[in-house]
Amino acid sequence: MVGFIIITVVSVSVFLRRRKKEQTPQTNTIEIVLDVPKSLGYTFNSVKVATNNFSDDKGKGGFGNVYKACI
C-alpha cells in the first residue's frame, strides 16, 4: 500500500511539472534587429588599383590576406 502511494505521488508530481513547463512561454528567445548597410560597392578593379595590384601584403586575417590600400 505504501509503495502504491509513493508511485502515485511521484507520477502526479512528474505530470504537473511537465504540464507547467508546457504552459510557460519561452523567455530565453532574443530578437535582434540590425540595420545592416548595403555593400560599399567596390569593384574588383577599384580594389586592385587601391592596393597597387595587391603588392603590399600586411599579413593574414581571419578571412585571408590583408593588404594596404589607399582609397
PDB file of N, CA, C and O in Angstrom:
ATOM      1  N   MET A   1       0.816  -1.192   0.000  1.00  0.00           N
ATOM      2  CA  MET A   1       0.000   0.000   0.000  1.00  0.00           C
ATOM      3  C   MET A   1       0.865   1.263   0.000  1.00  0.00           C
ATOM      4  O   MET A   1       0.558   2.219  -0.712  1.00  0.00           O
ATOM      5  N   VAL A   2       1.949   1.276   0.797  1.00  0.00           N
ATOM      6  CA  VAL A   2       2.840   2.435   0.852  1.00  0.00           C
ATOM      7  C   VAL A   2       3.526   2.641  -0.500  1.00  0.00           C
ATOM      8  O   VAL A   2       3.697   3.775  -0.948  1.00  0.00           O
ATOM      9  N   GLY A   3       3.915   1.551  -1.141  1.00  0.00           N
ATOM     10  CA  GLY A   3       4.551   1.638  -2.461  1.00  0.00           C
ATOM     11  C   GLY A   3       3.632   2.265  -3.486  1.00  0.00           C
ATOM     12  O   GLY A   3       4.067   3.072  -4.306  1.00  0.00           O
ATOM     13  N   PHE A   4       2.349   1.895  -3.443  1.00  0.00           N
ATOM     14  CA  PHE A   4       1.364   2.458  -4.362  1.00  0.00           C
ATOM     15  C   PHE A   4       1.224   3.966  -4.163  1.00  0.00           C
ATOM     16  O   PHE A   4       1.128   4.714  -5.137  1.00  0.00           O
ATOM     17  N   ILE A   5       1.213   4.410  -2.923  1.00  0.00           N
ATOM     18  CA  ILE A   5       1.082   5.844  -2.623  1.00  0.00           C
ATOM     19  C   ILE A   5       2.312   6.602  -3.113  1.00  0.00           C
ATOM     20  O   ILE A   5       2.178   7.689  -3.676  1.00  0.00           O
ATOM     21  N   ILE A   6       3.498   6.056  -2.911  1.00  0.00           N
ATOM     22  CA  ILE A   6       4.737   6.712  -3.359  1.00  0.00           C
ATOM     23  C   ILE A   6       4.767   6.817  -4.879  1.00  0.00           C
ATOM     24  O   ILE A   6       5.115   7.863  -5.426  1.00  0.00           O
ATOM     25  N   ILE A   7       4.405   5.740  -5.555  1.00  0.00           N
ATOM     26  CA  ILE A   7       4.391   5.755  -7.030  1.00  0.00           C
ATOM     27  C   ILE A   7       3.365   6.762  -7.532  1.00  0.00           C
ATOM     28  O   ILE A   7       3.627   7.468  -8.506  1.00  0.00           O
ATOM     29  N   THR A   8       2.214   6.843  -6.894  1.00  0.00           N
ATOM     30  CA  THR A   8       1.173   7.785  -7.310  1.00  0.00           C
ATOM     31  C   THR A   8       1.627   9.228  -7.110  1.00  0.00           C
ATOM     32  O   THR A   8       1.420  10.066  -7.987  1.00  0.00           O
ATOM     33  N   VAL A   9       2.243   9.528  -5.967  1.00  0.00           N
ATOM     34  CA  VAL A   9       2.709  10.886  -5.689  1.00  0.00           C
ATOM     35  C   VAL A   9       3.796  11.299  -6.682  1.00  0.00           C
ATOM     36  O   VAL A   9       3.776  12.420  -7.191  1.00  0.00           O
ATOM     37  N   VAL A  10       4.744  10.402  -6.959  1.00  0.00           N
ATOM     38  CA  VAL A  10       5.819  10.706  -7.919  1.00  0.00           C
ATOM     39  C   VAL A  10       5.243  10.912  -9.317  1.00  0.00           C
ATOM     40  O   VAL A  10       5.657  11.825 -10.031  1.00  0.00           O
ATOM     41  N   SER A  11       4.297  10.074  -9.707  1.00  0.00           N
ATOM     42  CA  SER A  11       3.700  10.201 -11.043  1.00  0.00           C
ATOM     43  C   SER A  11       2.948  11.516 -11.196  1.00  0.00           C
ATOM     44  O   SER A  11       3.059  12.179 -12.227  1.00  0.00           O
ATOM     45  N   VAL A  12       2.184  11.896 -10.176  1.00  0.00           N
ATOM     46  CA  VAL A  12       1.447  13.158 -10.234  1.00  0.00           C
ATOM     47  C   VAL A  12       2.409  14.344 -10.263  1.00  0.00           C
ATOM     48  O   VAL A  12       2.171  15.318 -10.978  1.00  0.00           O
ATOM     49  N   SER A  13       3.499  14.269  -9.487  1.00  0.00           N
ATOM     50  CA  SER A  13       4.487  15.349  -9.476  1.00  0.00           C
ATOM     51  C   SER A  13       5.126  15.525 -10.847  1.00  0.00           C
ATOM     52  O   SER A  13       5.259  16.648 -11.332  1.00  0.00           O
ATOM     53  N   VAL A  14       5.520  14.422 -11.472  1.00  0.00           N
ATOM     54  CA  VAL A  14       6.129  14.490 -12.808  1.00  0.00           C
ATOM     55  C   VAL A  14       5.130  15.056 -13.808  1.00  0.00           C
ATOM     56  O   VAL A  14       5.496  15.893 -14.633  1.00  0.00           O
ATOM     57  N   PHE A  15       3.887  14.621 -13.751  1.00  0.00           N
ATOM     58  CA  PHE A  15       2.856  15.107 -14.667  1.00  0.00           C
ATOM     59  C   PHE A  15       2.648  16.619 -14.522  1.00  0.00           C
ATOM     60  O   PHE A  15       2.559  17.339 -15.517  1.00  0.00           O
ATOM     61  N   LEU A  16       2.573  17.088 -13.276  1.00  0.00           N
ATOM     62  CA  LEU A  16       2.342  18.515 -13.051  1.00  0.00           C
ATOM     63  C   LEU A  16       3.526  19.363 -13.486  1.00  0.00           C
ATOM     64  O   LEU A  16       3.334  20.462 -14.005  1.00  0.00           O
ATOM     65  N   ARG A  17       4.743  18.877 -13.286  1.00  0.00           N
ATOM     66  CA  ARG A  17       5.923  19.634 -13.736  1.00  0.00           C
ATOM     67  C   ARG A  17       5.963  19.762 -15.247  1.00  0.00           C
ATOM     68  O   ARG A  17       6.238  20.837 -15.780  1.00  0.00           O
ATOM     69  N   ARG A  18       5.688  18.669 -15.932  1.00  0.00           N
ATOM     70  CA  ARG A  18       5.687  18.718 -17.411  1.00  0.00           C
ATOM     71  C   ARG A  18       4.594  19.647 -17.910  1.00  0.00           C
ATOM     72  O   ARG A  18       4.796  20.400 -18.863  1.00  0.00           O
ATOM     73  N   ARG A  19       3.450  19.592 -17.274  1.00  0.00           N
ATOM     74  CA  ARG A  19       2.336  20.442 -17.683  1.00  0.00           C
ATOM     75  C   ARG A  19       2.671  21.907 -17.463  1.00  0.00           C
ATOM     76  O   ARG A  19       2.325  22.753 -18.288  1.00  0.00           O
ATOM     77  N   LYS A  20       3.341  22.217 -16.359  1.00  0.00           N
ATOM     78  CA  LYS A  20       3.726  23.592 -16.061  1.00  0.00           C
ATOM     79  C   LYS A  20       4.754  24.104 -17.063  1.00  0.00           C
ATOM     80  O   LYS A  20       4.677  25.259 -17.484  1.00  0.00           O
ATOM     81  N   LYS A  21       5.714  23.268 -17.453  1.00  0.00           N
ATOM     82  CA  LYS A  21       6.725  23.675 -18.435  1.00  0.00           C
ATOM     83  C   LYS A  21       6.095  23.984 -19.782  1.00  0.00           C
ATOM     84  O   LYS A  21       6.530  24.905 -20.472  1.00  0.00           O
ATOM     85  N   GLU A  22       5.072  23.224 -20.165  1.00  0.00           N
ATOM     86  CA  GLU A  22       4.420  23.451 -21.455  1.00  0.00           C
ATOM     87  C   GLU A  22       3.629  24.751 -21.461  1.00  0.00           C
ATOM     88  O   GLU A  22       3.464  25.360 -22.518  1.00  0.00           O
ATOM     89  N   GLN A  23       3.134  25.194 -20.299  1.00  0.00           N
ATOM     90  CA  GLN A  23       2.302  26.386 -20.230  1.00  0.00           C
ATOM     91  C   GLN A  23       3.107  27.670 -20.142  1.00  0.00           C
ATOM     92  O   GLN A  23       2.599  28.729 -20.513  1.00  0.00           O
ATOM     93  N   THR A  24       4.356  27.615 -19.660  1.00  0.00           N
ATOM     94  CA  THR A  24       5.144  28.839 -19.526  1.00  0.00           C
ATOM     95  C   THR A  24       5.700  29.243 -20.880  1.00  0.00           C
ATOM     96  O   THR A  24       6.233  28.404 -21.606  1.00  0.00           O
ATOM     97  N   PRO A  25       5.583  30.523 -21.230  1.00  0.00           N
ATOM     98  CA  PRO A  25       6.115  30.979 -22.515  1.00  0.00           C
ATOM     99  C   PRO A  25       7.644  30.970 -22.510  1.00  0.00           C
ATOM    100  O   PRO A  25       8.274  31.092 -21.459  1.00  0.00           O
ATOM    101  N   GLN A  26       8.211  30.828 -23.669  1.00  0.00           N
ATOM    102  CA  GLN A  26       9.669  30.849 -23.826  1.00  0.00           C
ATOM    103  C   GLN A  26      10.162  32.274 -23.630  1.00  0.00           C
ATOM    104  O   GLN A  26       9.774  33.175 -24.372  1.00  0.00           O
ATOM    105  N   THR A  27      11.014  32.480 -22.633  1.00  0.00           N
ATOM    106  CA  THR A  27      11.538  33.817 -22.372  1.00  0.00           C
ATOM    107  C   THR A  27      13.009  33.932 -22.710  1.00  0.00           C
ATOM    108  O   THR A  27      13.594  35.006 -22.565  1.00  0.00           O
ATOM    109  N   ASN A  28      13.620  32.840 -23.160  1.00  0.00           N
ATOM    110  CA  ASN A  28      15.043  32.887 -23.457  1.00  0.00           C
ATOM    111  C   ASN A  28      15.313  33.193 -24.926  1.00  0.00           C
ATOM    112  O   ASN A  28      16.446  33.049 -25.384  1.00  0.00           O
ATOM    113  N   THR A  29      14.305  33.609 -25.665  1.00  0.00           N
ATOM    114  CA  THR A  29      14.474  33.952 -27.064  1.00  0.00           C
ATOM    115  C   THR A  29      14.756  35.446 -27.172  1.00  0.00           C
ATOM    116  O   THR A  29      14.024  36.266 -26.618  1.00  0.00           O
ATOM    117  N   ILE A  30      15.817  35.791 -27.887  1.00  0.00           N
ATOM    118  CA  ILE A  30      16.187  37.196 -28.063  1.00  0.00           C
ATOM    119  C   ILE A  30      16.045  37.540 -29.542  1.00  0.00           C
ATOM    120  O   ILE A  30      16.576  36.848 -30.411  1.00  0.00           O
ATOM    121  N   GLU A  31      15.329  38.608 -29.804  1.00  0.00           N
ATOM    122  CA  GLU A  31      15.166  39.057 -31.178  1.00  0.00           C
ATOM    123  C   GLU A  31      16.005  40.309 -31.367  1.00  0.00           C
ATOM    124  O   GLU A  31      15.814  41.313 -30.680  1.00  0.00           O
ATOM    125  N   ILE A  32      16.933  40.233 -32.306  1.00  0.00           N
ATOM    126  CA  ILE A  32      17.811  41.361 -32.585  1.00  0.00           C
ATOM    127  C   ILE A  32      17.554  41.826 -34.014  1.00  0.00           C
ATOM    128  O   ILE A  32      17.610  41.041 -34.960  1.00  0.00           O
ATOM    129  N   VAL A  33      17.279  43.090 -34.145  1.00  0.00           N
ATOM    130  CA  VAL A  33      17.074  43.671 -35.465  1.00  0.00           C
ATOM    131  C   VAL A  33      18.266  44.576 -35.745  1.00  0.00           C
ATOM    132  O   VAL A  33      18.498  45.557 -35.039  1.00  0.00           O
ATOM    133  N   LEU A  34      19.007  44.234 -36.772  1.00  0.00           N
ATOM    134  CA  LEU A  34      20.195  45.005 -37.124  1.00  0.00           C
ATOM    135  C   LEU A  34      19.916  45.846 -38.362  1.00  0.00           C
ATOM    136  O   LEU A  34      19.267  45.399 -39.307  1.00  0.00           O
ATOM    137  N   ASP A  35      20.409  47.041 -38.334  1.00  0.00           N
ATOM    138  CA  ASP A  35      20.321  47.908 -39.501  1.00  0.00           C
ATOM    139  C   ASP A  35      21.623  47.738 -40.269  1.00  0.00           C
ATOM    140  O   ASP A  35      22.590  48.464 -40.039  1.00  0.00           O
ATOM    141  N   VAL A  36      21.643  46.778 -41.179  1.00  0.00           N
ATOM    142  CA  VAL A  36      22.856  46.450 -41.913  1.00  0.00           C
ATOM    143  C   VAL A  36      22.903  47.297 -43.184  1.00  0.00           C
ATOM    144  O   VAL A  36      21.992  47.240 -44.009  1.00  0.00           O
ATOM    145  N   PRO A  37      23.973  48.083 -43.334  1.00  0.00           N
ATOM    146  CA  PRO A  37      24.073  48.883 -44.556  1.00  0.00           C
ATOM    147  C   PRO A  37      24.360  47.999 -45.759  1.00  0.00           C
ATOM    148  O   PRO A  37      24.893  46.897 -45.635  1.00  0.00           O
ATOM    149  N   LYS A  38      23.997  48.506 -46.905  1.00  0.00           N
ATOM    150  CA  LYS A  38      24.291  47.756 -48.124  1.00  0.00           C
ATOM    151  C   LYS A  38      25.793  47.771 -48.385  1.00  0.00           C
ATOM    152  O   LYS A  38      26.534  48.547 -47.782  1.00  0.00           O
ATOM    153  N   SER A  39      26.221  46.916 -49.276  1.00  0.00           N
ATOM    154  CA  SER A  39      27.632  46.820 -49.621  1.00  0.00           C
ATOM    155  C   SER A  39      28.156  48.172 -50.083  1.00  0.00           C
ATOM    156  O   SER A  39      27.427  48.975 -50.665  1.00  0.00           O
ATOM    157  N   LEU A  40      29.432  48.403 -49.812  1.00  0.00           N
ATOM    158  CA  LEU A  40      30.032  49.672 -50.221  1.00  0.00           C
ATOM    159  C   LEU A  40      30.169  49.766 -51.730  1.00  0.00           C
ATOM    160  O   LEU A  40      30.347  50.859 -52.268  1.00  0.00           O
ATOM    161  N   GLY A  41      30.091  48.652 -52.413  1.00  0.00           N
ATOM    162  CA  GLY A  41      30.053  48.664 -53.864  1.00  0.00           C
ATOM    163  C   GLY A  41      31.391  48.799 -54.546  1.00  0.00           C
ATOM    164  O   GLY A  41      31.455  49.306 -55.666  1.00  0.00           O
ATOM    165  N   TYR A  42      32.466  48.360 -53.910  1.00  0.00           N
ATOM    166  CA  TYR A  42      33.766  48.394 -54.568  1.00  0.00           C
ATOM    167  C   TYR A  42      33.858  47.269 -55.577  1.00  0.00           C
ATOM    168  O   TYR A  42      33.518  46.124 -55.280  1.00  0.00           O
ATOM    169  N   THR A  43      34.320  47.601 -56.770  1.00  0.00           N
ATOM    170  CA  THR A  43      34.552  46.572 -57.774  1.00  0.00           C
ATOM    171  C   THR A  43      35.938  45.987 -57.574  1.00  0.00           C
ATOM    172  O   THR A  43      36.785  46.580 -56.907  1.00  0.00           O
ATOM    173  N   PHE A  44      36.159  44.833 -58.151  1.00  0.00           N
ATOM    174  CA  PHE A  44      37.464  44.196 -58.030  1.00  0.00           C
ATOM    175  C   PHE A  44      38.557  45.093 -58.604  1.00  0.00           C
ATOM    176  O   PHE A  44      39.643  45.194 -58.032  1.00  0.00           O
ATOM    177  N   ASN A  45      38.273  45.746 -59.734  1.00  0.00           N
ATOM    178  CA  ASN A  45      39.284  46.606 -60.359  1.00  0.00           C
ATOM    179  C   ASN A  45      39.626  47.807 -59.474  1.00  0.00           C
ATOM    180  O   ASN A  45      40.791  48.198 -59.398  1.00  0.00           O
ATOM    181  N   SER A  46      38.625  48.402 -58.800  1.00  0.00           N
ATOM    182  CA  SER A  46      38.927  49.541 -57.934  1.00  0.00           C
ATOM    183  C   SER A  46      39.743  49.098 -56.715  1.00  0.00           C
ATOM    184  O   SER A  46      40.604  49.849 -56.257  1.00  0.00           O
ATOM    185  N   VAL A  47      39.495  47.906 -56.183  1.00  0.00           N
ATOM    186  CA  VAL A  47      40.295  47.381 -55.074  1.00  0.00           C
ATOM    187  C   VAL A  47      41.706  47.054 -55.557  1.00  0.00           C
ATOM    188  O   VAL A  47      42.683  47.273 -54.841  1.00  0.00           O
ATOM    189  N   LYS A  48      41.799  46.540 -56.754  1.00  0.00           N
ATOM    190  CA  LYS A  48      43.117  46.208 -57.324  1.00  0.00           C
ATOM    191  C   LYS A  48      43.964  47.468 -57.481  1.00  0.00           C
ATOM    192  O   LYS A  48      45.161  47.447 -57.192  1.00  0.00           O
ATOM    193  N   VAL A  49      43.361  48.560 -57.933  1.00  0.00           N
ATOM    194  CA  VAL A  49      44.078  49.820 -58.077  1.00  0.00           C
ATOM    195  C   VAL A  49      44.434  50.381 -56.697  1.00  0.00           C
ATOM    196  O   VAL A  49      45.545  50.873 -56.506  1.00  0.00           O
ATOM    197  N   ALA A  50      43.499  50.313 -55.724  1.00  0.00           N
ATOM    198  CA  ALA A  50      43.729  50.863 -54.391  1.00  0.00           C
ATOM    199  C   ALA A  50      44.839  50.119 -53.646  1.00  0.00           C
ATOM    200  O   ALA A  50      45.536  50.707 -52.819  1.00  0.00           O
ATOM    201  N   THR A  51      44.999  48.843 -53.936  1.00  0.00           N
ATOM    202  CA  THR A  51      46.034  48.052 -53.254  1.00  0.00           C
ATOM    203  C   THR A  51      47.312  47.947 -54.067  1.00  0.00           C
ATOM    204  O   THR A  51      48.216  47.188 -53.717  1.00  0.00           O
ATOM    205  N   ASN A  52      47.391  48.708 -55.152  1.00  0.00           N
ATOM    206  CA  ASN A  52      48.562  48.676 -56.027  1.00  0.00           C
ATOM    207  C   ASN A  52      48.827  47.246 -56.499  1.00  0.00           C
ATOM    208  O   ASN A  52      49.927  46.713 -56.350  1.00  0.00           O
ATOM    209  N   ASN A  53      47.782  46.643 -57.074  1.00  0.00           N
ATOM    210  CA  ASN A  53      47.824  45.285 -57.614  1.00  0.00           C
ATOM    211  C   ASN A  53      48.162  44.262 -56.520  1.00  0.00           C
ATOM    212  O   ASN A  53      48.863  43.282 -56.771  1.00  0.00           O
ATOM    213  N   PHE A  54      47.652  44.504 -55.300  1.00  0.00           N
ATOM    214  CA  PHE A  54      47.841  43.599 -54.153  1.00  0.00           C
ATOM    215  C   PHE A  54      49.322  43.365 -53.863  1.00  0.00           C
ATOM    216  O   PHE A  54      49.740  42.242 -53.582  1.00  0.00           O
ATOM    217  N   SER A  55      50.113  44.447 -53.935  1.00  0.00           N
ATOM    218  CA  SER A  55      51.563  44.287 -53.787  1.00  0.00           C
ATOM    219  C   SER A  55      52.047  44.433 -52.344  1.00  0.00           C
ATOM    220  O   SER A  55      53.070  43.848 -51.989  1.00  0.00           O
ATOM    221  N   ASP A  56      51.341  45.199 -51.499  1.00  0.00           N
ATOM    222  CA  ASP A  56      51.810  45.460 -50.141  1.00  0.00           C
ATOM    223  C   ASP A  56      51.057  44.551 -49.160  1.00  0.00           C
ATOM    224  O   ASP A  56      50.050  44.955 -48.578  1.00  0.00           O
ATOM    225  N   ASP A  57      51.547  43.339 -48.986  1.00  0.00           N
ATOM    226  CA  ASP A  57      50.911  42.332 -48.119  1.00  0.00           C
ATOM    227  C   ASP A  57      51.269  42.621 -46.666  1.00  0.00           C
ATOM    228  O   ASP A  57      52.448  42.643 -46.314  1.00  0.00           O
ATOM    229  N   LYS A  58      50.254  42.846 -45.808  1.00  0.00           N
ATOM    230  CA  LYS A  58      50.479  43.175 -44.399  1.00  0.00           C
ATOM    231  C   LYS A  58      50.410  41.959 -43.487  1.00  0.00           C
ATOM    232  O   LYS A  58      50.866  42.038 -42.346  1.00  0.00           O
ATOM    233  N   GLY A  59      49.866  40.852 -43.936  1.00  0.00           N
ATOM    234  CA  GLY A  59      49.767  39.661 -43.097  1.00  0.00           C
ATOM    235  C   GLY A  59      48.501  38.884 -43.392  1.00  0.00           C
ATOM    236  O   GLY A  59      47.901  39.003 -44.461  1.00  0.00           O
ATOM    237  N   LYS A  60      48.110  38.078 -42.404  1.00  0.00           N
ATOM    238  CA  LYS A  60      46.909  37.254 -42.563  1.00  0.00           C
ATOM    239  C   LYS A  60      45.859  37.690 -41.555  1.00  0.00           C
ATOM    240  O   LYS A  60      46.174  37.997 -40.406  1.00  0.00           O
ATOM    241  N   GLY A  61      44.619  37.712 -41.994  1.00  0.00           N
ATOM    242  CA  GLY A  61      43.493  37.997 -41.117  1.00  0.00           C
ATOM    243  C   GLY A  61      42.599  36.777 -41.005  1.00  0.00           C
ATOM    244  O   GLY A  61      42.946  35.701 -41.491  1.00  0.00           O
ATOM    245  N   GLY A  62      41.469  36.939 -40.378  1.00  0.00           N
ATOM    246  CA  GLY A  62      40.537  35.833 -40.191  1.00  0.00           C
ATOM    247  C   GLY A  62      39.937  35.335 -41.487  1.00  0.00           C
ATOM    248  O   GLY A  62      39.510  34.182 -41.561  1.00  0.00           O
ATOM    249  N   PHE A  63      39.891  36.169 -42.507  1.00  0.00           N
ATOM    250  CA  PHE A  63      39.291  35.784 -43.774  1.00  0.00           C
ATOM    251  C   PHE A  63      40.303  35.754 -44.920  1.00  0.00           C
ATOM    252  O   PHE A  63      39.906  35.672 -46.082  1.00  0.00           O
ATOM    253  N   GLY A  64      41.588  35.819 -44.619  1.00  0.00           N
ATOM    254  CA  GLY A  64      42.589  35.737 -45.667  1.00  0.00           C
ATOM    255  C   GLY A  64      43.664  36.801 -45.517  1.00  0.00           C
ATOM    256  O   GLY A  64      43.868  37.364 -44.441  1.00  0.00           O
ATOM    257  N   ASN A  65      44.333  37.055 -46.606  1.00  0.00           N
ATOM    258  CA  ASN A  65      45.439  38.027 -46.601  1.00  0.00           C
ATOM    259  C   ASN A  65      44.918  39.451 -46.398  1.00  0.00           C
ATOM    260  O   ASN A  65      43.792  39.781 -46.772  1.00  0.00           O
ATOM    261  N   VAL A  66      45.778  40.290 -45.790  1.00  0.00           N
ATOM    262  CA  VAL A  66      45.450  41.703 -45.553  1.00  0.00           C
ATOM    263  C   VAL A  66      46.434  42.545 -46.326  1.00  0.00           C
ATOM    264  O   VAL A  66      47.646  42.347 -46.242  1.00  0.00           O
ATOM    265  N   TYR A  67      45.891  43.509 -47.097  1.00  0.00           N
ATOM    266  CA  TYR A  67      46.727  44.368 -47.947  1.00  0.00           C
ATOM    267  C   TYR A  67      46.514  45.828 -47.564  1.00  0.00           C
ATOM    268  O   TYR A  67      45.434  46.218 -47.118  1.00  0.00           O
ATOM    269  N   LYS A  68      47.570  46.630 -47.747  1.00  0.00           N
ATOM    270  CA  LYS A  68      47.456  48.072 -47.541  1.00  0.00           C
ATOM    271  C   LYS A  68      46.817  48.670 -48.778  1.00  0.00           C
ATOM    272  O   LYS A  68      47.147  48.301 -49.905  1.00  0.00           O
ATOM    273  N   ALA A  69      45.887  49.610 -48.552  1.00  0.00           N
ATOM    274  CA  ALA A  69      45.193  50.233 -49.679  1.00  0.00           C
ATOM    275  C   ALA A  69      44.989  51.710 -49.408  1.00  0.00           C
ATOM    276  O   ALA A  69      44.896  52.138 -48.257  1.00  0.00           O
ATOM    277  N   CYS A  70      44.921  52.482 -50.477  1.00  0.00           N
ATOM    278  CA  CYS A  70      44.599  53.904 -50.418  1.00  0.00           C
ATOM    279  C   CYS A  70      43.336  54.117 -51.240  1.00  0.00           C
ATOM    280  O   CYS A  70      43.311  53.894 -52.450  1.00  0.00           O
ATOM    281  N   ILE A  71      42.293  54.554 -50.549  1.00  0.00           N
ATOM    282  CA  ILE A  71      41.012  54.754 -51.250  1.00  0.00           C
ATOM    283  C   ILE A  71      40.736  56.239 -51.336  1.00  0.00           C
ATOM    284  O   ILE A  71      39.713  56.646 -51.884  1.00  0.00           O
TER     285      ILE A  71
END
